[in-house]
Amino acid sequence: MNTTKQLFLLSEDHTRRKFIFNLSKVAAATAFLTTPFAGSAASFFNADGDVTVGQIIDKFISQIPGAPFPSTVDTLKSGDRDIKVTGVVTTMFATIEVIKQAIALNANFIIAHEPTFYNHADETAWLANDDVYQHKAALLKAHNIAVWRNHDYIHSLKPDGVGMGVLTQLKWAPYYRPDLGNVLMLPPISLSSLIDYLKTKLSISKVRYIGNLDQNCQKVLFLPGAAGGKRQISEASKIKPDVLIVGEISEWETAEYVRDAQAKGDKLSLIVLGHIASEEPGSEFVLGWLKEKFPTIKSVHISPRNSLSFM
């Protein structure tokens, strides 16, 4: 059987783990978002009961080893814990467009994976006189919307919730072994076919890469998101993968290391997926968790889509 087809046909039955999202529910939620918001939006997000923002946050944190953490970026960026939830939106970034869609859906709680205010700690003092920040903060306040960042906690799940969300979407969960961490041993596949597979499964129009497209790839070091150049390079040096797949890079770090490694004669390729594409299934993972733990609270995933376009 063709290796690419073999990857596509892997059974999802082998990927079922506690808290892994139901893809059919995600598809249904996505389909809903393609319909007009008028008319039925308010009734769609009409919560039963008096569940608060704080109760949902505490429930998620309760499953994390060693939590709550004394220092974390996973704090409320707007709103407060006592807000009664009318509906929840999960997303990678609480962009202004995502906020507007949440308002249209009568959802007043957004769970985002990444910062809301343009820096890792969501510090806002330096933005006090910035009109973009002021507009976004005022929009959230006017509609009493709580935004909670779920970054450190979801990554601290065992296994990592974001990682398992991505592996499930790629149908690579059968290759995950806790003892190997971020190393996956795939059926042999060319770099070209691997790139095509990733683009198809993660809905990516283009990726950046370094390597010979005919190279055979089997040992994969998979580091979604922004692991940082030192970690990407250190693990590649230690593990010696055929290909390093990452979310994003500093171009003057990892890319230059891979280029020099190839000039040295090493068989090391690099695929850069983009930060959102490489981690967004983690937000869909949270959607599945919400539907399991709070079935009476209406919830949906909204993709912020890539902020950058390609020509």
Number of C-alpha atoms within 10 A of each C-alpha: 5 7 15 16 10 11 17 14 10 15 13 15 9 13 20 13 12 8 18 21 26 16 15 9 15 18 12 11 16 15 10 14 15 8 9 10 15 9 8 11 18 16 10 17 23 17 20 13 11 12 17 16 24 16 16 17 18 13 13 18 19 13 15 17 12 11 13 13 13 6 8 13 18 21 15 19 23 18 18 17 17 12 18 18 27 24 24 26 26 29 28 30 25 27 19 17 13 21 24 16 16 25 21 16 26 23 29 24 29 30 24 23 27 23 23 24 19 12 10 10 15 17 14 15 8 7 13 11 10 11 10 13 16 13 12 17 17 13 16 20 13 9 16 16 24 24 26 28 26 26 22 15 24 24 17 17 17 12 16 14 24 27 25 27 26 24 20 23 18 19 21 21 22 18 16 19 13 10 7 11 12 15 20 19 17 16 14 14 18 17 24 16 17 21 21 16 18 19 16 13 13 18 10 17 11 16 14 11 19 18 18 14 15 11 18 18 23 18 18 22 24 21 22 23 21 18 14 16 18 11 13 21 18 12 17 20 13 8 13 16 24 21 26 25 22 23 20 23 19 11 10 9 14 23 20 13 18 22 16 13 15 16 10 9 8 14 18 24 24 22 22 23 26 21 17 24 23 27 26 27 27 30 30 29 26 29 27 24 18 23 18 14 13 14 13 16 21 22 26 30 26 25 22 16 14 12 7 6 7 7 3
